[in-house]
Amino acid sequence: MNIYKENMIHLLFPPRCPFCDRVLFSSILAPLELVCPSCRRKPEYIREPACKQCGKPLEDSCQEYCYDCGKRRSEYKQGKALWVYQEEVKQSIYRFKYQGRREYARYYGRELARRYGGWMKECRIEALVPIPLYKKRQRQRGFNQAELIACEVSCQTEIPVYKDLLVRVRNTRAQKELNDQERKNNLKKAFKTRVNKVQLNHILLIDDIYTTGSTMNEAAGELTQSGAKEVYCLSLSIGRGYQEG
């Protein structure tokens, strides 16, 4: 889509800022803006030191892994995330998922591609696979938030989205409602590939929120068992790898 056409759509259907939710207006000739200038610095971007496995920010630069990754084997090779899951990001994702702010996905996807496009090339990613919702939950919501984000990342990187490669076969409870052990049991055998043999070597799983990693771990395990060589993870937001004092 060329810039003129994109700006025309923007004029007819102006999006809202992902952080303050104000409508963003622009002219045909002005650069396309998807966030208020004053809101650009609201989210906290992930920076080093970060867990070498999942990407959670760490407090100690001498530490290599967060608490969760240090006590278990991960089914995926490496994970990255864009923002720390703090209040501004939390509210943005809530409106995105539960108040129908689908246009936020454009900014989310562009920021993920801008920050991690080079990393995706280094990992030789061949396919973007969004974490699927259970069919009943997707009907209720009307969309899969991870799929919308993945499609926007694809527009920026030209890496294809395989939205039907993985399916959620169990209607699991929301992970935020459970403790660590319940999260692990909740997701056992929750995913299934639609093909007997996955003919892809390097896959990138995409989701909106990474907590303990149980969702990514279970999905990655299913893909590798079905033939994928290496599975990586990318999340819009992630918790800290340490307790704040």
Secondary structure by P-SEA (a helix, b strand, c coil): ccaaaaaaaaaaccccccccccbbbbcccccccccccccccccccccccccccccccccccccccccccccccccccbbbbcccccaaaaaaaaaacccccccaaaaaaaaaaaacaaaaaaacccccccccccaaaaaaacccaaaaaaaaaaaacccccccccccccccccccccccaaaaaaacccccccccccccccbbbbbbcccccaaaaaaaaaaaaaacccbbbbbbcbbbbccccc
